[in-house]
Amino acid sequence: MTEIIIINGPNLNLLGKREPEIYGTNTFENFFGLLQKEFSNVANISYFQSNHEGVIIDKLHEVGFSGAGIVLNAGGLTHTSVALGDAVAAIPSPVVEVHISNIHAREPFRHHSYISKYAKGVIVGCGLNGYRLAVMHLLQM
Ligand code: CA2
C-alpha cells in the first residue's frame, strides 16, 4: 500500500470555521475522512497539522526519507520560510505543494513560494479538491 502524508501548516486547523468565502465551509477533518475512504484500496493516507515552523520541518525529516509521498500546504510559511524550502529540498520523498486558494489572484506577497522550486508539482486554487488531485498525482508518479 502506498504511504501518503498530508501536512498542513499554520492556521489550517481553522478550515471550515473562519473565512468561508476564501477557504470554504468544510472542516479538514471531515474532508480528510472522505479522502481516506476514497483511496482506502490503494493508499494509506495520514494527516499532520502544526502551527509551528520547526515542528513541520521535523515532520518532513521524519517522513521524508521513508519513500512516502507528501502533500504539503505550508500555509503562510510558504511565502516566508527559507528553512521550509531547504527542508523540502533536502528530502528524497516527492512533495506536491497545495494551496486551497489561488495564491496568484491574491495579495502580491502570496505570489512567491519558497517551496515550489523543490516540489514535484504545485496545485493552487482548486479548493480542498487540490489535496485529492495531489494524492492522485503521487499515486500515478
Ligand atoms: O490557500 C492556501 O491554502 C494558503 O496556503 C492558506 C494560508 C495562506 O497564508 C496562504 O497564502 C494560502 C492561510 C491559511 C489560513 O487558513 C485559514 C482557514 C480558515 C480560516 C482562517 C484561516
py3Dmol code that shows the C-alpha trace and the ligand (Angstrom):
import py3Dmol

protein = """\
ATOM      1  CA  MET A   1       0.000   0.000   0.000  1.00  0.00           C
ATOM      2  CA  THR A   2       1.367   3.450  -0.915  1.00  0.00           C
ATOM      3  CA  GLU A   3       2.018   5.690   2.078  1.00  0.00           C
ATOM      4  CA  ILE A   4       0.932   9.317   1.681  1.00  0.00           C
ATOM      5  CA  ILE A   5       1.027  12.024   4.322  1.00  0.00           C
ATOM      6  CA  ILE A   6      -0.781  15.338   4.154  1.00  0.00           C
ATOM      7  CA  ILE A   7       0.990  18.090   6.094  1.00  0.00           C
ATOM      8  CA  ASN A   8      -0.873  21.318   6.801  1.00  0.00           C
ATOM      9  CA  GLY A   9       0.771  24.412   8.230  1.00  0.00           C
ATOM     10  CA  PRO A  10      -0.303  27.366  10.355  1.00  0.00           C
ATOM     11  CA  ASN A  11      -3.960  28.255  10.762  1.00  0.00           C
ATOM     12  CA  LEU A  12      -5.229  25.457   8.539  1.00  0.00           C
ATOM     13  CA  ASN A  13      -6.772  23.941  11.690  1.00  0.00           C
ATOM     14  CA  LEU A  14      -9.335  26.761  11.310  1.00  0.00           C
ATOM     15  CA  LEU A  15     -10.667  25.494   7.971  1.00  0.00           C
ATOM     16  CA  GLY A  16     -14.442  25.498   7.873  1.00  0.00           C
ATOM     17  CA  LYS A  17     -14.573  27.669  10.966  1.00  0.00           C
ATOM     18  CA  ARG A  18     -13.390  31.096   9.685  1.00  0.00           C
ATOM     19  CA  GLU A  19     -13.209  32.963   6.329  1.00  0.00           C
ATOM     20  CA  PRO A  20     -15.546  30.560   4.447  1.00  0.00           C
ATOM     21  CA  GLU A  21     -15.591  32.916   1.433  1.00  0.00           C
ATOM     22  CA  ILE A  22     -11.910  32.110   0.814  1.00  0.00           C
ATOM     23  CA  TYR A  23     -11.429  28.646   2.292  1.00  0.00           C
ATOM     24  CA  GLY A  24     -14.923  27.071   2.131  1.00  0.00           C
ATOM     25  CA  THR A  25     -17.165  25.644   4.838  1.00  0.00           C
ATOM     26  CA  ASN A  26     -15.834  22.100   5.134  1.00  0.00           C
ATOM     27  CA  THR A  27     -13.543  21.231   8.046  1.00  0.00           C
ATOM     28  CA  PHE A  28     -10.327  19.475   7.040  1.00  0.00           C
ATOM     29  CA  GLU A  29     -11.095  16.568   9.373  1.00  0.00           C
ATOM     30  CA  ASN A  30     -14.404  15.940   7.574  1.00  0.00           C
ATOM     31  CA  PHE A  31     -12.802  16.178   4.124  1.00  0.00           C
ATOM     32  CA  PHE A  32      -9.882  14.012   5.220  1.00  0.00           C
ATOM     33  CA  GLY A  33     -12.175  11.180   6.390  1.00  0.00           C
ATOM     34  CA  LEU A  34     -13.803  11.081   2.947  1.00  0.00           C
ATOM     35  CA  LEU A  35     -10.419  11.201   1.180  1.00  0.00           C
ATOM     36  CA  GLN A  36      -9.072   8.298   3.252  1.00  0.00           C
ATOM     37  CA  LYS A  37     -12.146   6.218   2.358  1.00  0.00           C
ATOM     38  CA  GLU A  38     -11.957   7.124  -1.326  1.00  0.00           C
ATOM     39  CA  PHE A  39      -8.367   5.870  -1.640  1.00  0.00           C
ATOM     40  CA  SER A  40      -8.516   3.121   1.017  1.00  0.00           C
ATOM     41  CA  ASN A  41      -7.831   0.338  -1.508  1.00  0.00           C
ATOM     42  CA  VAL A  42      -4.652   1.934  -2.889  1.00  0.00           C
ATOM     43  CA  ALA A  43      -3.163   4.284  -0.291  1.00  0.00           C
ATOM     44  CA  ASN A  44      -2.692   4.684   3.408  1.00  0.00           C
ATOM     45  CA  ILE A  45      -3.196   8.433   3.898  1.00  0.00           C
ATOM     46  CA  SER A  46      -2.311  10.137   7.161  1.00  0.00           C
ATOM     47  CA  TYR A  47      -2.668  13.752   8.254  1.00  0.00           C
ATOM     48  CA  PHE A  48      -0.497  16.091  10.304  1.00  0.00           C
ATOM     49  CA  GLN A  49      -1.074  19.759  11.134  1.00  0.00           C
ATOM     50  CA  SER A  50       1.075  22.185  13.071  1.00  0.00           C
ATOM     51  CA  ASN A  51       1.169  25.915  13.614  1.00  0.00           C
ATOM     52  CA  HIS A  52       4.935  25.763  14.236  1.00  0.00           C
ATOM     53  CA  GLU A  53       7.626  26.006  11.556  1.00  0.00           C
ATOM     54  CA  GLY A  54      10.205  23.818  13.346  1.00  0.00           C
ATOM     55  CA  VAL A  55       7.638  21.114  14.073  1.00  0.00           C
ATOM     56  CA  ILE A  56       6.755  20.940  10.374  1.00  0.00           C
ATOM     57  CA  ILE A  57      10.458  20.740   9.456  1.00  0.00           C
ATOM     58  CA  ASP A  58      10.914  17.906  11.989  1.00  0.00           C
ATOM     59  CA  LYS A  59       7.943  16.093  10.417  1.00  0.00           C
ATOM     60  CA  LEU A  60       9.420  16.473   6.921  1.00  0.00           C
ATOM     61  CA  HIS A  61      12.717  14.998   8.206  1.00  0.00           C
ATOM     62  CA  GLU A  62      10.804  12.155   9.885  1.00  0.00           C
ATOM     63  CA  VAL A  63       8.760  11.082   6.850  1.00  0.00           C
ATOM     64  CA  GLY A  64      10.888  12.453   4.014  1.00  0.00           C
ATOM     65  CA  PHE A  65      13.310   9.523   3.900  1.00  0.00           C
ATOM     66  CA  SER A  66      10.662   6.792   4.083  1.00  0.00           C
ATOM     67  CA  GLY A  67       9.563   6.971   0.464  1.00  0.00           C
ATOM     68  CA  ALA A  68       6.108   8.200   1.449  1.00  0.00           C
ATOM     69  CA  GLY A  69       4.525  10.781  -0.833  1.00  0.00           C
ATOM     70  CA  ILE A  70       3.958  14.149   0.812  1.00  0.00           C
ATOM     71  CA  VAL A  71       1.170  16.635   0.160  1.00  0.00           C
ATOM     72  CA  LEU A  72       2.250  19.940   1.712  1.00  0.00           C
ATOM     73  CA  ASN A  73       0.218  23.059   2.337  1.00  0.00           C
ATOM     74  CA  ALA A  74       2.590  25.154   4.414  1.00  0.00           C
ATOM     75  CA  GLY A  75       0.040  27.962   4.799  1.00  0.00           C
ATOM     76  CA  GLY A  76       1.587  31.397   5.292  1.00  0.00           C
ATOM     77  CA  LEU A  77       5.055  29.863   5.843  1.00  0.00           C
ATOM     78  CA  THR A  78       5.047  29.143   2.092  1.00  0.00           C
ATOM     79  CA  HIS A  79       5.805  32.808   1.470  1.00  0.00           C
ATOM     80  CA  THR A  80       8.290  33.413   4.280  1.00  0.00           C
ATOM     81  CA  SER A  81      10.243  30.295   5.181  1.00  0.00           C
ATOM     82  CA  VAL A  82      13.604  29.659   3.537  1.00  0.00           C
ATOM     83  CA  ALA A  83      14.065  26.894   6.140  1.00  0.00           C
ATOM     84  CA  LEU A  84      10.949  25.050   4.983  1.00  0.00           C
ATOM     85  CA  GLY A  85      12.111  25.291   1.362  1.00  0.00           C
ATOM     86  CA  ASP A  86      15.502  23.923   2.443  1.00  0.00           C
ATOM     87  CA  ALA A  87      13.789  21.016   4.244  1.00  0.00           C
ATOM     88  CA  VAL A  88      11.796  20.090   1.119  1.00  0.00           C
ATOM     89  CA  ALA A  89      14.974  20.322  -0.978  1.00  0.00           C
ATOM     90  CA  ALA A  90      16.785  18.023   1.462  1.00  0.00           C
ATOM     91  CA  ILE A  91      14.375  15.070   1.406  1.00  0.00           C
ATOM     92  CA  PRO A  92      14.073  12.467  -1.341  1.00  0.00           C
ATOM     93  CA  SER A  93      10.320  11.848  -0.899  1.00  0.00           C
ATOM     94  CA  PRO A  94       8.188  13.517  -3.574  1.00  0.00           C
ATOM     95  CA  VAL A  95       6.350  16.610  -2.366  1.00  0.00           C
ATOM     96  CA  VAL A  96       3.281  18.082  -4.038  1.00  0.00           C
ATOM     97  CA  GLU A  97       2.542  21.627  -2.875  1.00  0.00           C
ATOM     98  CA  VAL A  98      -1.127  22.509  -2.479  1.00  0.00           C
ATOM     99  CA  HIS A  99      -2.921  25.786  -1.844  1.00  0.00           C
ATOM    100  CA  ILE A 100      -6.662  25.891  -1.376  1.00  0.00           C
ATOM    101  CA  SER A 101      -6.970  29.427  -2.690  1.00  0.00           C
ATOM    102  CA  ASN A 102      -5.430  30.776  -5.891  1.00  0.00           C
ATOM    103  CA  ILE A 103      -2.443  32.494  -4.319  1.00  0.00           C
ATOM    104  CA  HIS A 104      -1.684  34.256  -7.638  1.00  0.00           C
ATOM    105  CA  ALA A 105      -5.033  36.046  -7.555  1.00  0.00           C
ATOM    106  CA  ARG A 106      -4.407  37.339  -4.029  1.00  0.00           C
ATOM    107  CA  GLU A 107      -2.018  39.861  -2.447  1.00  0.00           C
ATOM    108  CA  PRO A 108       1.424  40.122  -4.132  1.00  0.00           C
ATOM    109  CA  PHE A 109       3.198  38.746  -1.038  1.00  0.00           C
ATOM    110  CA  ARG A 110       1.374  35.424  -1.603  1.00  0.00           C
ATOM    111  CA  HIS A 111       2.650  35.068  -5.189  1.00  0.00           C
ATOM    112  CA  HIS A 112       6.056  33.719  -4.221  1.00  0.00           C
ATOM    113  CA  SER A 113       6.620  30.296  -2.680  1.00  0.00           C
ATOM    114  CA  TYR A 114       9.891  29.116  -1.153  1.00  0.00           C
ATOM    115  CA  ILE A 115       8.675  25.530  -1.684  1.00  0.00           C
ATOM    116  CA  SER A 116       7.609  25.413  -5.354  1.00  0.00           C
ATOM    117  CA  LYS A 117      11.152  25.117  -6.761  1.00  0.00           C
ATOM    118  CA  TYR A 118      11.599  21.809  -4.911  1.00  0.00           C
ATOM    119  CA  ALA A 119       8.066  20.425  -5.346  1.00  0.00           C
ATOM    120  CA  LYS A 120       7.208  17.729  -7.901  1.00  0.00           C
ATOM    121  CA  GLY A 121       4.010  19.620  -8.599  1.00  0.00           C
ATOM    122  CA  VAL A 122       2.030  22.642  -7.434  1.00  0.00           C
ATOM    123  CA  ILE A 123      -1.767  22.794  -7.255  1.00  0.00           C
ATOM    124  CA  VAL A 124      -3.452  26.102  -6.418  1.00  0.00           C
ATOM    125  CA  GLY A 125      -6.978  27.448  -6.382  1.00  0.00           C
ATOM    126  CA  CYS A 126      -8.840  24.134  -6.594  1.00  0.00           C
ATOM    127  CA  GLY A 127     -10.186  24.281  -3.041  1.00  0.00           C
ATOM    128  CA  LEU A 128      -9.933  21.127  -0.952  1.00  0.00           C
ATOM    129  CA  ASN A 129     -10.109  19.151  -4.205  1.00  0.00           C
ATOM    130  CA  GLY A 130      -6.457  20.186  -4.669  1.00  0.00           C
ATOM    131  CA  TYR A 131      -5.482  17.654  -1.991  1.00  0.00           C
ATOM    132  CA  ARG A 132      -7.346  14.921  -3.909  1.00  0.00           C
ATOM    133  CA  LEU A 133      -5.560  15.885  -7.141  1.00  0.00           C
ATOM    134  CA  ALA A 134      -2.219  15.834  -5.311  1.00  0.00           C
ATOM    135  CA  VAL A 135      -2.884  12.328  -3.958  1.00  0.00           C
ATOM    136  CA  MET A 136      -3.852  11.151  -7.459  1.00  0.00           C
ATOM    137  CA  HIS A 137      -0.643  12.624  -8.873  1.00  0.00           C
ATOM    138  CA  LEU A 138       1.527  10.957  -6.207  1.00  0.00           C
ATOM    139  CA  LEU A 139      -0.158   7.616  -6.950  1.00  0.00           C
ATOM    140  CA  GLN A 140       0.450   7.976 -10.687  1.00  0.00           C
ATOM    141  CA  MET A 141       4.096   9.064 -10.394  1.00  0.00           C
TER     142      MET A 141
END
"""
ligand_1 = """\
22
CA2
O -4.679 28.881 0.054
C -3.995 28.245 0.860
O -4.111 27.050 1.050
C -2.980 29.000 1.732
O -1.838 28.165 1.899
C -3.647 29.258 3.066
C -2.818 30.128 4.005
C -2.348 31.391 3.309
O -1.494 32.123 4.165
C -1.632 31.075 2.016
O -1.266 32.309 1.398
C -2.518 30.291 1.082
C -3.611 30.591 5.210
C -4.237 29.528 5.960
C -5.230 30.165 6.853
O -6.313 29.302 6.870
C -7.444 29.718 7.414
C -8.519 28.888 7.255
C -9.712 29.257 7.765
C -9.843 30.431 8.446
C -8.753 31.272 8.618
C -7.539 30.903 8.106
"""
view = py3Dmol.view(width=600, height=400)
view.addModel(protein, "pdb")
view.setStyle({"model": 0}, {"cartoon": {"style": "trace"}})
view.addModel(ligand_1, "xyz")
view.setStyle({"model": 1}, {"stick": {}})
view.zoomTo()
view.show()
